[in-house]
């Protein structure tokens, strides 16, 4: 798995600035995935489809709207041995 490049997905979100797609893929017939660690946060902040705006939502409100698939995508940070 890897992040898509802007060039690969720019046509999927025609009403958004390139590189600022909002996390509501469900509005564009694109599945929404979220890391389980983000799902534990009370609030999330994300691009609002422009390079100058952002949206802050309670995570539960986002989940109710986007119906994301929650999975583990992160790699746990390495612990320093000192």
C-alpha positions as CSV (number, residue, x, y, z in Angstrom):
1,X,0.0,0.0,0.0
2,X,1.2,3.6,-0.7
3,X,-0.3,7.0,-0.9
4,X,-1.4,8.0,-4.4
5,X,0.3,10.9,-6.1
6,X,-1.7,14.1,-6.8
7,X,-1.4,13.3,-10.5
8,X,-3.0,9.9,-10.0
9,X,-6.1,11.2,-8.2
10,X,-6.6,14.8,-9.3
11,X,-9.5,13.9,-11.7
12,X,-11.5,12.1,-8.9
13,X,-12.2,15.4,-7.1
14,X,-12.9,18.0,-9.8
15,X,-14.4,20.6,-7.4
16,X,-11.3,20.5,-5.1
17,X,-7.9,22.1,-5.5
18,X,-5.3,19.5,-6.5
19,X,-3.8,18.0,-3.3
20,X,-6.6,19.1,-1.0
21,X,-9.3,16.5,-1.4
22,X,-11.6,16.3,1.6
23,X,-11.9,12.9,3.4
24,X,-15.4,12.4,2.1
25,X,-14.6,10.0,-0.7
26,X,-18.1,8.6,-0.3
27,X,-19.4,11.8,-2.1
28,X,-17.2,10.8,-5.1
29,X,-17.9,7.1,-5.1
30,X,-14.4,6.5,-3.5
31,X,-14.2,4.3,-0.4
32,X,-12.9,6.1,2.7
33,X,-10.3,4.5,4.9
34,X,-9.0,5.8,8.2
35,X,-6.3,4.6,10.6
36,X,-7.6,3.2,13.8
37,X,-5.5,5.7,15.8
38,X,-7.3,8.6,14.1
39,X,-10.6,7.0,14.9
40,X,-9.7,7.2,18.6
41,X,-9.4,11.0,18.5
42,X,-12.2,13.2,19.7
43,X,-11.8,15.6,16.8
44,X,-10.2,15.6,13.3
45,X,-9.1,18.5,11.1
46,X,-8.8,18.1,7.3
47,X,-8.5,20.1,4.1
48,X,-11.7,21.6,2.9
49,X,-11.0,21.2,-0.8
50,X,-8.9,24.4,-1.0
51,X,-5.4,25.4,0.0
52,X,-6.7,28.0,2.4
53,X,-9.5,26.3,4.3
54,X,-9.8,23.5,6.8
55,X,-12.7,21.8,8.6
56,X,-12.7,20.6,12.2
57,X,-15.2,17.9,13.2
58,X,-15.9,15.6,16.0
59,X,-14.6,12.2,14.8
60,X,-18.0,10.6,15.4
61,X,-19.7,13.2,13.2
62,X,-17.2,12.5,10.5
63,X,-17.8,8.7,10.9
64,X,-21.5,9.2,10.7
65,X,-21.2,11.1,7.4
66,X,-18.3,9.3,5.7
67,X,-18.8,5.7,7.0
68,X,-15.0,5.0,6.8
69,X,-13.4,1.6,6.9
70,X,-11.3,1.6,10.0
71,X,-8.1,-0.4,9.9
72,X,-4.5,-0.4,11.1
73,X,-2.3,1.5,8.6
74,X,0.2,3.0,10.9
75,X,3.5,1.6,11.9
76,X,4.1,1.8,15.7
77,X,7.0,4.2,16.5
78,X,10.2,2.5,17.5
79,X,11.1,2.8,21.2
80,X,14.5,4.2,22.0
81,X,16.6,2.1,24.3
82,X,18.7,4.4,26.5
